[in-house]
Structures are given as C-alpha cells and as structure tokens.
C-alpha cells in the first residue's frame, strides 16, 4: 500500500481557532478516509474524500465543522473549525489498497 | 448501533501465553475482516485479514478464526511477547475490502504481555 505522510503530528490550539491537517500519499489513490480517535477509544469515521467531488460525511459530522479538501489523487486536508476542548482527539487519514488500508501516524490535537 | 463488538476491553497475558481477542458483527454484508495493531503515538497498522471463504488464516504467530454462521471472528496470538503489547482493533468492511469502502472498527483491546 501507498505510504501516507501526515502533519502536524501534534498541536495545541486555542478554542475558537481552526487547524488544518494535511495528508500526502506517495501514490495516487481514489478514496481517502478521515477518522477521529478519542483518547483510549476506537476509530470513528468522519468522512470519505473522493477527488473531484464533495466529501461524504458520517452521521454526527458536518462540513462546516470539518471541511475537507481533496485537490488531487495524492493529497487531502481536514480542517477542524471553531475548536472546543471536546475536539481534543487524534485525527487520522487513511486510504485503502490491495494490501489493505493504510493509516497516517495521526495528529494529536489538544484544544485549550 | 455498534456494528462490530469487540471483547475483552483489556487483556493481560504472560510471556509465552496465548492472547485471544474476539469480535462479533451484525451486518451480514460485511465480507472483509482485518485486525489492526496500534502502538502509542502511532497510527493503526494492518496485522492480518480474512475473507469469509475461509475459516482460518495464519501468519506467523497470528491466527484469525472465522465463524460465518455465528458472525464471529477472533485473533489468536501464540507465544505472546512483551513487544506484542499494544491496542488491537478488529474491523469489518463490505465489497471484499475494496479500497473505496470504509472500515467499521471495534472498540479495541489493550493487550499487555508481562515478561
């Protein structure tokens, strides 16, 4: 599977601000997936990002809060907008491939 | 509705022992069942996966057992080592895990292997 580089690896942000997380894949992939993992919890899918179309959001997640861009087949961004302490979590991007799904190393976000 | 139920939540095993983690699913459309291993500060990494046309798959010390009629699958780690200490997630997907289909994860099992 293609390798994913995700950044930043961690950040501490003030409430009310926004953070954009970037994922770069070393080969072209059709779909990318964004997950949230709250401390000690499982992974919850936020949205699926297909190049050239709007992202598809899961129940409980909305575009105004988590806008996603997918400008080409190797790159995607997730923005966490108007952050509150409840947004403190690990955010992960992923893509699927013949060898299974690959994840970025995650962005650990703390909102203070 | 939790579509993939995983147990136990945590597990402590002695070095050399067998670690067993169980998952059950509800959606009969699921046809791809991977297990992921996650170390602190890292993203999940694919460990082993199975499709329902076989009842067991083994890779080294890791074995998946699959029971289609019971809608259950489990991960067995033989000769568990301290380096296996991590969080393990089961997951499920449809369409044979094709790259355009999302994964549904279990809640995870924190495995600790004591030396």
Interface residues (C-beta under 8 A of the other chain):
Chain A: X4 X6 X29 X30 X31 X33 X41 X42 X43 X44 X45 X48 X92 X94 X95 X96 X97 X98 X99 X100 X101 X102 X103 X104 X105 X106 X108
Chain B: X34 X41 X42 X43 X44 X45 X46 X49 X89 X97 X98 X99 X100 X101 X102 X103 X104 X105 X106 X107 X108
